[in-house]
Amino acid sequence: MASQRQINFPAIEMATTQQNGQTFVWDALRGRYLLLTPEEVVRRHVIAFLISHCGVLPHSIAQEYQVKINGTAQRADIVVIGNDLKPTILVECKAPEVNIDKSVFAQAVRYNAVLGAQYIILTNGHKHLCAEFKDGQYTFLKSFPTMVYTTQSSQQ
């Protein structure tokens, strides 16, 4: 199990409980406990970072977002919905022992071919890759994107 010391994100508080010898973590966004796998540790940290450092509003985060590829239902780990109610950021989380490589990038690109998010983020908790999709190509960024939300009155 990945500990917080092994994660390249700021430390976070996680409410956990034990049941039948397994650890579960409270997911406040979904309002339920989830099995605390190494990938889930990464997901909890990414979500906290998006909210605390990138300006993402908690209610704009969707987890296990369904993506249909060739008629098969797959799931993107995290999708941030923007002002236009369309996916803006797609995040693919992997367990710390999984390398962020071309195959992970290809997986995110396949999902994003359906979703059309402006940004993709790939992370295993240690290594983070962020890319912006613009003018038909991906450009890697040096940092995570920052969200700016507008209200209805400021859009008019």
N, C-alpha and C positions, 0 to 999 in steps of 0.2 A: 504494500500500500504506500502510495506517495505521501510523504509528510509535507507539511507546509514549508519546511526548510529546503526541500528539494524543488520547490516551485519558484519560478522566476517572476513572481507577482508579489505585491505587498501582502503581508499576512492578513488573514480574515478570521472572524469568529464563525464557527460552524456549530450549530446545535445538533448534537448527535444523540442517538439512543441505540441500545443493544437489544437484539431480539433473536433468539435461537442461535446465539453465537455469531451473529452478523451485525455489522455497524450500519446504521441508516442515518442520513443527514436530512434535516428539515429544508425543504425548498419553499421559501416564502412566496415565490411567484406562482407556484402551482398549488400551494396550500397542502402539501403532503410530504411524507418521508420517502426518500429514495435510497436504494442500496448504495452505500458509499464505495464505489469502485475507484480505481486510479483515474479513469477518465472523468468520473463525476467530480473528483477533487479538482481537476483542471477546469471543468465547466463552472463550478462554484466560484473559482478565482477569476475566471474570465468575466463572468457576469458582474461580480463585484467591481472589477476594474473598469468595465464599460460604464457602469453607473457612476463610480467615484471619480474617474479620470477622463472619461470621454464624453460626458454630458448626456449619456443615454438615459432616457426615462424608463423606470422599471416596467411600466405598463406597455412599453413598445417592444419588449423582448418576448419572443416566442421560442420555446424549446421543443426539440424533436419535431420540427416543422416538416410536414409531409411534402415530398417532392416526387412527382410521378415521372419516371424515366422509362421510355419505351413501354408504357402501361404498367410498370412495376412500381409499387409504392416504396420509396426510400425516405430517409429522414435526415434532414440537416440538423446539426446539433443545436445551433442558435441562429436565429434570424432576427435582426432588428428592423422594425417597420418604421418608415420615415413619415414625414408630414403628409405625403401624398398617399399614405396607406399602402405603399408598395415596399417590398424588401429593399433595404438600403445597405445593410451589412449582413454577410453570410459568414458564420464562424464554424470551422470544423475543428473539434477538439479530439485529441488523441491522448492515450495514456502516456506517461513520461517515458516509458521504455520504447515507444513507437517513434521511429524516425520521421521527421517532417521531410519528405522527399518528393520526387516527381509524381509518384502514384497518389499521394495525398493531395497535391496540387491538382492533378487530373480529376480526382473525385470532386473537389470543390468546384472546378470549372464545369464538370458535367451538371452538378446541381445548379450552378449559376446560369447555365444555358437555359434552364427553365425559369429560374427566379428573376434574373436580370438585376441583381444587386450591384450597386456602384463599387462596393468594397468587398473583398474576401479577406478573412483572417484565418491562418492556420497556426495551431499551437499544440504542443505537447507539454506545456507548462514550463519547459526550459527554453525552447526555441520558438520564436514567434515570427511568422511571415505575414506581412500585410501587402495587399496589392489593390490598385484601383483599376476598374474596367472603364476605359474611356476610348472612344473612337475605334472600337473593335479590337483593342488589345489591352493586355494587363501590364501595368507598370508597378514595380515593387516600390514601396514607401519605406521611409526610415522610422515611422512611428504609426501608432494606431490612429485612425481617423477620429475627428471630433464631430459630434452631432450638434446641430443647431436647430432647435424647434421654433416654429413661429405659431402664434395664435391666429385664429380665424380673423380677428380684427386687424392684425398687422399684415395679413396677406391681401387685404382689399385696398 
